[in-house]
Amino acid sequence: MKLAEALNLRADIAKRICQLGSRLQNNALVQEGEKPAENPELLLKELDELVTQQEELISRINLTNAKTVSEGKTLTEMIAHKDTVRTKIEVLRGFLDAASRTVPRGLRSEIKILSTVNVSQLRKQVDLLEKDFRETDVKIQALNWNTDLL
């Protein structure tokens, strides 16, 4: 199985576990003398099986990420870099939105509000970060589809 397939399977298992949670809640209580729509014992058994599968899959994915090296970096390091670049981009976008706001003045004598940074220069830096993010993501995706799961 390729790493990308394992990642898709992990997402599917997580979705199924979430759905099981809802199904369990829907069958937690019944009126006296009635039966639940689904047997909670069977749902709990299915939950146990899915959680076990999920744990094994996550362990194998993490091991594969830690042992897969490209351009001198492990896949784990590349993912961490991508995640932190994404966080920085989000913070800078919010800051740039605030720094770009203009405050209308009715008279020249009113207080003038100015940006504390060079917005266009900072936007160029964000553009470079976004390029780095895209390039790193492409490398990660390529590795995901070409790396066998350990």
N, C-alpha and C positions, 0 to 999 in steps of 0.2 A: 504494500500500500504506500502511495506517495504521501508526503507530508500534507500537501494541500487537501487530499482526500480525508486524511485524519482530522484536519481542521474543520472541514465541512461536517464530518460525522460528529465531532465534538459539539458544534453548534446545533445540530439536529438533536443530539441527546439532551443538551441543555433546554431546548425548546420542549421536548417531550416531558422532562422532569417538571418544568413549569406548568404544563398542562395537567400533569398528574396531580400537582398540588391543588389546582382548581377543582379537579374531579374528586379528590379526597375531601376537600372542604364541602363540596356539594352533597356528599354522602356521609357526612359526619353525624348528622342527627336525622332521625325520622320520628314520625308520630307513633305512639305506642300501637302495636299491632300491625304496623306497616313494614315493608322491606325497602332498603335503599335501592335506588336505580342501578347501582353497581356495587359489587361486593368490595368493601373497604380492605378486607384481608388480601384479596387478589391485587388490588391497587397498591397496597403496601409492599407486597412481594415484588411487583413490577418496579416500584420505586427503588427497592434495594438492589435489584439487578442492574438498573440503569445507573445508579450512583456508583456501583462497583465498576461498570464499564467506563464510566466517565473518569473515575480516578485512575484507572489503568491507562486510558488514552491520554489524559493530561500528563501523566508521568512520562510516557513515551514521547509525547510532543516536546516536553521540556528537555528531555535527554537529547533528542534529535537536534533541537535548537542550540543546545550548549555544545554539541560536538560538530556541528556543521560550520565550516570555516570558508569564507570567501573574502578575497582581498585583505587577508590578515585579520578579519573580524569574524567573531562567531555570529550566528543568526540571532542569538539572544542579544548581543551587543547592538546589532543592526536594528532590532525591534525596539530596544530601549532608546536608541538615537531617534528613530522615527517618532516614538511617542513623546519624547521631550521636545522635539522640534515642533510637533503639532501643538503642544501646550504653549510654547513660546509664541507661535503664530497667533493663537487664539487671544492670548493676553495682549500682544502688540496690536492686533486688530481693534480690540476694545479701546485701548489707549489712543490709537489713531482716530477712531470715531470721536472720542471726546476732544482730542486736540484739534480736530478739523471743524468743530462747531463754530459758527459765527454768531456773535451777539449783536443784533441790530441796535444802532444808536439813532435816536431821534435828533439830537443836536450834537454839534462838534464838541461842545463843552462836557458831554457825558463821558464817563470813564470808559476807556477803550480796553477791551479784553483781547489779549494776545495768546497765541499758542506758546507753550514752553519749549517746544522742539521744532526742528525743521521737518515738517510733515512729509514733504516729497522725498527727502533723503531717507527717512525712516520707512516710507512705503517701498523704496527700492530695496532696502534690507529685508523687508518682509517678502518681497518678490523672490529674492535669492533664497530665503528660507523655504518658501513654497516649492521652488525648483528642487532644492535639496530633499525635501519631503517626498516629492513625486519620484525622483530618481532612486531614493532609498526604497520606496514602496515597490517600484518596478523590480529592483534587485531581489527584494524579499519574495515577491510573488514568483519570480523565475526560480528561485531556490526551492520554494514550496512545491512547485510542480516537477522539479527535477531531483528532489532528494527523497530517498526511501526512508520511511519511518523506522526508527530503531526499536 
